[in-house]
């Protein structure tokens, strides 16, 4: 049986996404993102599912682990994020004084929280907050988490979909140790890679010229400081296209001339939700 590691506890949005990817897999929680990456780097029969960015609140902050472990990206998956107010059975909204969740979930439900004068408490994750509420037996406390968390910890959904904006999505990456990529065909693909430039003036400007000349669209370009330094950066990049497409190959060859480090992270089909 294949294994999928995720960060958090059962009922987390990562758990929900893992079930959507492969409901028959052995889905295993890890305390930290570092632990997920470490386990997958040692076990070639396993995968990890990691939240990379959120449509509303931006980056999750796992880029340094992508850079360090350089696992292969097999696919992307966009998970709809629907936040619910969860409490003990027979709790009314008027009973609740304190609400617990991950910082991003609290900020994504700020209007609801303010309108009900609830006191926020930041916790490590959404599902962990739900688990805590199930153990407290205190009706003045509630959690913001998924409907899966309500099922997992026998809580009641007091109010559904309390997020500020509907249609919120989190982009997950499915990664692992083995290298695998789809054959070049007629579908829409993404090539993901990281690079570090040689230290010289206008290096970034010069390095990106090949993409413009060859008509290749960059969908993501983000810079990150290397650990323990303020003057050495690496870039994480996604482009539209398959690495075997001649246009993409020429662009990457041009980029390579300006790099002291270049690594392809993966080639995978674009999620259908990108077209919406």
N, C-alpha and C positions, 0 to 999 in steps of 0.2 A: 504493500500500500504506500502510495506517495505521501510525503509529509509537507505541510505548509506551516511555517512559523509566522506568527504575527505579534506585534507589540500590544500589550494590554491584558485585559482579562476577558473571559467568555462574555459575549453580549456586546463587545466593542464594534464600532463600524468596520474595523479591519476584519473582525470575525465574520461579520455579515458579508463583506466583500469576498472573503475566502470561500464561504459557502456558495456564492454565486459563481466563482471560478471553478470549483471542484468540490461538490458536496460530499463525495465519497472519500476524499482525502482525510488523512489523520491531521486535524487542525490543532496546533499546539501553541499555547500562549507563552510569551517571553516578557520579562520585566522591562527590558530596555530595547531600543533599536539596535544598539551595539551587540546585544546578545543574539538578536535575529541574524545579523550579518555574520557574526562569528560562527554560529551553528551551520548556516548554509555554506560557508567557506570550507567547512570541514566534512560536510556530508553532501556528496554529489547527487544523492537520491531525493534531496529536499529542495523546496523553494521557499521564498519569503514573499509576503505581500506587505508593501510599505506605502503609507500615504506620503505623496511627494508634494502636492500643493492643493490648495482649496480655492475655489472660484472667488470667494469673498475675502477671505483673510490671508491669501497668498501662500508663500512657502511654509512648509512644515519645519524645515531646518535639518534635513538628513544628508545634505550634499557632501559634507566632509566624510561620511561613511561610504558614499558612492565612490568618492575619490580614493579612499584608503583601501577598500576591499575589491573594487573593480569587478563586481559580479556582473554576469550577463543579464541584460533585460530581455525577457521573453515576450512580454505584452504589457499593455496599459489597460486600466479598467476604471471607468468613471462611475463612482458610487453616489447615488442620490442621498443627500444628507437631510433627514427629517428628524428634527429634535422634538422630544416629548417630555412633558413634566410627569415624572413618576413618583408615586408615593405608596405608603402602606394601604392595604385594602380599606375601603370606606373613608378615605381621607377626602375632605373638601378643600378647594383652593383657599377658602377663608381660614382654614386651620394652619396653613403653611406660613412660616416666618423665615426659614433659612433654605437656600438652594445651593446644591453642590454639583460641580462638574469640572470638566477641563476648561482652561481659560478661554480657548477659542469657542467652545460651545456657549459659554456664558456671554461672550461678546456678540455671538450670532443671534442670541435671544434677548438682547439688552432691553428692547422695547417692552416685551412681556414682563420681564423682571421688574423694570421701573414702574410699570402700570399697576403692579400688585404689591409694590413696596417690599420686595423680598431682599434679604441680605445675602449677598454672594459669598461663596467660599470656593476658592480655586483648589482643585485636586488634580492628581496626575493623569487621570483619564475618566471618560464618561461612564464606562461600565463598572469601574472600580467604585465610583460614587454610588451607583445603583446598588451594588453589593453591600456597601456600607449602610445605606438606608434600610435595606432588608434586615440588617442585624440590629439596628438601633431601637426599633419598635417605638419610634417617636414620630407622631403625626405632624409635628411642627416642622419636620425636615423633609425635603424632597430632593430628587436628582433630575438633571437634564441628561437624557440618554436615548438610545434607540429602542424601538419596540421589541427587538430581540432581547435587550437587557431586561425589559419588563417580564418577558416569558421566562428568562433564565433565573431571575431572582424573585419570582412570584410577587411582583409589584403591580399596582394598578396604573393604567395610563389615565392621569387626571385630566390632562389637556393635550391633544395631539397637535403636531405641527406648529410649535410656538416660535419658530425661527422668524427673524425680521424679514428675510427675503425668501420667497419660494424659488425652487429651481436651483438650490445650492448643490454643488457637486464637489467631491474630493477625487483627485486623480491618484490612483494607486499604481505602483509598478510591481510586476511579478518578476522576481529575479532568482538567479541560482548560479551554481558554479560551472556547470557544463555550458559550452558555447553551442548555440542553436539559432538558426535564422530561417525565415521562410524563403522559398524560391522566388526569384524575381518574376512577377507576373503583372496582371492588369489591375491589381488592387492598389489601395492607397497605403503607403508605407511611411514609417518614420525611422530615420537613422539617428541614434543617440551616441554622443561621443564627448570626451573631455580632452582638453589640451592646455598646455602651459607654453607661453610664448618666450622666445629668446628676449633678453633684456636689451631693447634698443628703442630709440624714439619712433613714435607712430607705428609701432609693431602691430597693434590691433587693427588699425585702419588698413594697413597694407595686407594683413593676413586675410581680411574678409573680402578683398577685391574679387577673388576667384568665384565667390558665390554670386556676386552681381553679374559678372561677365557671362557665367554659364546659366543664369536664370534660375538659380536654386533658392528656394524660400527658407529662411531660418525662422522657426516658430518659437525658439527659446534660446536666449544667450544670457547667461548669468555668470558674474565673476565672484569668486570666493577666495578669501585669504587662505594660504597654506597655514597649517598649524604652526604656532609659535613664531609668526613673522608678520610684519606690517607692510612689507614691500615685495612679496612674492605671491602672485595670484594664479589660480587656474580657472578655466572657464568650462561651464557645462552647457552643452548645446544640443538642440534637436533640430533636424531639418526635414522638410517634406521630400520623401523619395527613398529609394532602395540603394544601398551601397554599390550594387552592381550596375546601376544606371550610369552610363558614360558621363553624363553631366555632373552627377554627384562625385564620381571618381576624380574627374578633372578638378573640381572645386577642392576636394580633400587633399589632392596632390599639391595644389597651390598653397593651401593652408600649411601643409607639412613642412614646406620650405622655411617657415617662420617659427616653427615649434622646437622646443627642447624636450617636450613630452606630448605624446598623442596616443589616445587609446579609444577604440570603438567599444562602446558599452552594449550596443545591441541594435538589431534591425528587426522591426516588428510591424504588424498591421496596425494602422490607425484605428482607434475606437470609433464605432459608427456615430457616437454622440458628437464627435467633432464636426460632423456635417450639418448639425442642427443649429 
